Amino acid sequence: TCGKLGAAFRLNPADLRTLYRHRSAQIHCTASGLEIFRKPYVGLGRILGPVSGEPEHFRVRHWSPSQGDFSGPEDVVRVPQQPRDRYGRWISTPRGLSSNPVGAQGWYLYGAPDAEGLFTVQAIKPRALHLLRPDAVLPAARQGIPYILRGNWADTPRQRGRIKRVLLGERWRLGDRALLIHSFGGIGGPEGERISGFTVTGHFAFGEARVVSDAITGEPRFDLHYHQIYANNPNGIVAGTQDWTAFSGDLQRGWLGSRPISDVLIKLKPFDDLTVDGQPLSLLRELAIQAEVLMARYRSGDGSGVSTVTPSTSCVQDSSQALYITIDRLRRRAADDPGLRRWLKAHPQENASQAFRQLARLSSSLDQLLTPFGTVRPDWRHNAAVVAGEAFVRGETGLDALLSWRSMLPRRAHDDMARVFLQHGASLWFLRSNQLAGGDTTIEPLAPTLLLGQIPILSTLLRRLSDALFAPLGPAALGRALAILAVYAALALPLGWRSGFLSPWRLEALGPALLAIPGLLLMPALGEELLFRVALLPHPLEGDSLAGAVAWGALSVGLFVLYHPVAARCWYPPGRGVFRDGRFLSQCTLLGMACVLAYGATGSLWPPVLLHGLAVTLWLWGLGGRARMQGLPQLTPRDP
């Protein structure tokens, strides 16, 4: 038993049998529970090819520590062919293992001798994938967000059998710790999985990464562990903290050979063990504890024995719940300690104080991501406040799922969380593999997608619409929108009066004007802003470059202006006398520019809709617009 944190964890019979089979196992009672470390044999070798007549036997040239290359002794190992799954697919197969170019830098082979003494491989790990040798180093400020959203999973089916390592930000060194965001995609091809609703859902998990010195080569490499919140499944994967080789590289149940995998390693100063005025504040440690609680719930099915996936309870939703509770616990610890607050105020320039403030800013941004409507799911709020002896609550309703809609699909959570960490100064390392060493040519890797992701245009429109509809509007965003409105009015009104297009201000009829506002907000304001701003422009969260934003903005304004004379000619006869007037088009240009700026400054649909609706309403009911549309004589500023 393990008595840490007032909880008790007991080995079940299956664990006991594992312990006896692996006599070198070690049991550690950690802050997050009981961890059993099985220590099978491991070697590093280059697979030369199969032994003639023995399809599961392979010749291996081992690493030579003295020479620092693969000039060690040659040996024969067994890589067993696993049985097909219930769909007729191989989870892994040794076919193509020796010819894979990634293997030129060697494979870590985990296993043990069989009864005849032949080393039998249980898991494999590509050395090249875990070395600190990126294929590309990209500037985070300019290319970071586009790479997260598009580059990381780009052209996945054609990358079959390959790896890709990309670094955003500064170089890493021995001893660095990082948050891990894990996701995998789907299985395509003739024998692939069935895809529902044109959406490849995939999987999501948090974890922890360290840069360690390899025991065989002495070189720095990544050591990855996942906090797998995993529902009941036919592959025998159990929820819990698992080493990379146990989850991804295992030949029997690992996904290395059958799915594309993305591991995003996120290094940020506050992730280290932060001690402020003697108080330990570690996001990584707290997240491991909260993930362990949820993983234990999944193992038992909250006492029912069954854990299933729903829109509100899943790997991604409950990993997000663990992150929310982590942030909430750290925030409460700081709020409940007046000594800590006094220390932070008295030592603003201390490194620990600066790191704490950075963590606080990050927590605020993650709150907006995890609670997009500003309202915390009731089950998350309850579970965050649970103390010993109280029962957890499991969210089951559609409202629960809606309140955390940004963490409903793994791809969305994977990309959005990586973006938030990048924007707060993190250095990101992307490790990608695509059905690596999978010799089954009847399948191909599929990237996880957003909703309707296999229809790219429609999926992009849905993402932009959801981002624009639910973008948070804080005081800073509202201030920027009001400033744009003021500048627009300062330019448009004098220009309209000097040209004679606008009449002197005179409110025609307050009652009818108020009744007309809802219709004008719906059309033209909402309809035209959805078309010319939301659908056409990359959302600010997409991280488009300044040059790209200017180009798209110019196209948006140009099409917006052109739309009006076309509408007057084709389907809106009342506008024929006005919409081709150069003075109207100049006003239309200014309005389009103001709406583009308001959308870009806030990321929300509503400021440009309100600006558009306000401009049209005031023009029609106070500046002579209705009379002009009806062809009536106009007052000018010089008229009495």
Secondary structure, DSSP 8 states (H G I E B T S, - for coil): -B-GGG--B---HHHHHHHHH-TT-EEEEETTEEEEE---EEEEEEEEEEETTEEEEEEEEE-BTTTTBS-S-EEEEE-----B-TTS-BS--STTTTT-GGGGG-EEEEEEE-TTS-EEEEEEEEHHHHBS--SEEE-HHHHHHHIIIIITTTTGGGGTT-EEEEEESS---TT-EEEEEEEE-EEESTT----BTTB---EEEEEEEEEEE-TTT--EEEEEEEEE-----TT---SEEEEHHHHTSBTTT-STTTSEEEEEEEE-GGGS-EEETTEEE-HHHHHHHHHHHHHHHHHHTTTTS-----SSSSHHHHHHHHHHHHHHHHHHHHHT-HHHHHHHHH-TTSHHHHHHHHHHHHHHHHHHHHSTTS---HHHHHHHT--TT-------SHHHHHHTGGGSSHHHHHHHHHHHHHHTT-EEEEEEEESTT---TT-EEE---STTTTSHHHHHHHHHHHHHHS----HHHHHHHHHHHHHHHHHHHHHHHHHT-S-------HHHHHHHHHHHIIIIIIHHHIIIIIITS--GGG---HHHHHHHHHHHHHHHHHHHHHHHHHT-GGGTTTTT-HHHHHHHHHHHHHHHHHHHHH--SHHHHHHHHHHHHHHHHHSSHHHHHTT-----TT--
